[in-house]
Amino acid sequence: SNMPSVRQPRTLFGASSPGTTDGAYGPSAQTLKSLDSLQDDLDIQTMKFMEFTRKEQKEIFLHKVKELSSTEIVENAVHVGERIGHFHAKDKDDRTVRSSSLLSDGPLVVVFFRGDWCTYCNLALRSLQKVLPEIHAKGASLVAITPQSHRKLKRRQGKSSSSSSSSSSSAQSMDTQFPILCDEDNSIAKQFRIAYDLDPVIRKLYFDWGIDVSSFNEDGSHTLPLAATYVVDRDGTVLYSYVDCAPNKRAEPTEILNAIPNYQKSKRHGIRYIMRSKLRAIAAPLIKGRMRVH
């Protein structure tokens, strides 16, 4: 019972890759390099955080994460098999993006993140950008949702272009080819039942680290979404959910990809395809002048 916890090596198929040797307490360096998993990047960031954080701050932070977990917010969040209602929000260009419109074209990956002040969130967004072509290849789309205002996102991106490592990661995270939506009053997070008010002790801790969450949030609140990822089918049914109280735990892109049904091949059998086919059949003779219009 006192054995150390062993993290199993992660691959596309959930088993060790051929030709690699894993150490007794987890994957070898060679395996980690070949896997290039998001969680490994998050773990490295956590080690940096632990290295430069005072012991009492670490203890407070970990205690508050456990405290949040004890509220059963994860257990009460939207889960697999549940059908979500439609939602909409503005993108960075002030255009309204509607889930109903996205779902009419295929499955939807919904990712909640706290803001670009969160390094873990930036790492997660960058990892999703890498697999975006594969998400699109399966006929799916992706949206990221944050309570942070677009005004703040843009301002931080502009500042970070000539700055150092932590802020430059913010700029990279915002350089995405998928919509980032502003959940102005956390209404979408509340719809998914993952919104929570930041504990006053954590607010103080963040403030000591130079982060005032209320100044980033569009509504000026201290409300945040949990680290959560969902894959939603075309009818609104949740096919996959990943929810965690710890900000340094995120869904692996490979898991997300595996959860997306491949509609690209079956899309030709959909109603839209049939209607287009019929219209083409009628239009083709007209275009070629083979049908006389009376």
Disulfide bonds with the S-S distance in Angstrom:
none
